[in-house]
Amino acid sequence: MAVFERCCCCSLRTGCLVFGTLGLVMALVNIGLEILEFVSYGLATEEELQFMEELTKVFLATSILSLLQSVVSITTYSLLIYGIHQAKYKLILPTLVWNPINVCIDIITIIFYSVLFDIDLHDLFLHIVIITTAVYALVSLLCWLYVFSHWRMVKVQVGAPEKLEL
């Protein structure tokens, strides 16, 4: 049985399609932003790069990580949308695997930046980042539960086995 029968005020299928489409759009926008960031690195003068030598390496590394995350997200969200349209539960599965991994990478990156910049625990900025990250993680969990529910419904519809026989 599915965890959810409906997604907010629409069907579970529609909600998952909206989630997949928004995820796809956000990943495409992120790729555009990362390309702009790479261009800005290329336009920086030698003095600017030397001034922030170590920091530039960190930003460059996290930009590459973010770019890779976006490429994987585009792939998984595309499979999600196609899998929902074609009622193929195996194409929905990559999103169920990637979404928690993606959230964990984002949380680790935020923790890394907090440690790197030595942000004080009483700093308002850190509290805003923590609250935003918590909301992001909860919304991602909710979306994951919606996709999981739809995945289970599709499995039942196509008559897939509930468990693998050994």
Long-range contacts (C-beta under 8 A, 24 or more apart in sequence): 1-152, 2-149, 2-150, 2-152, 2-153, 3-145, 3-148, 3-149, 3-152, 4-145, 4-146, 4-149, 5-149, 7-146, 12-146, 12-149, 12-150, 12-153, 13-84, 13-150, 15-146, 15-150, 16-80, 16-84, 16-92, 16-146, 16-147, 16-150, 17-81, 17-84, 17-85, 19-80, 19-143, 19-146, 19-147, 20-77, 20-80, 20-81, 20-84, 20-95, 21-77, 21-81, 23-73, 23-77, 23-80, 24-73, 24-74, 24-77, 24-78, 24-81, 26-73, 27-69, 27-70, 27-71, 27-73, 27-74, 27-77, 28-70, 28-74, 30-66, 30-67, 30-69, 30-70, 30-73, 31-67, 31-70, 31-71, 31-74, 34-63, 34-66, 34-67, 34-70, 37-63, 38-63, 58-116, 62-109, 62-113, 65-105, 65-109, 69-102, 69-105, 69-106, 72-98, 72-102, 73-98, 73-102, 80-147, 83-154, 84-150, 84-154, 87-154, 87-157, 87-158, 88-154, 88-158, 89-151, 89-154, 89-155, 89-158, 89-160, 92-147, 92-150, 92-151, 92-154, 93-151, 95-147, 96-144, 96-147, 96-148, 96-151, 99-140, 99-143, 99-144, 99-147, 100-140, 100-144, 102-140, 103-136, 103-137, 103-140, 103-141, 106-133, 106-136, 107-133, 107-137
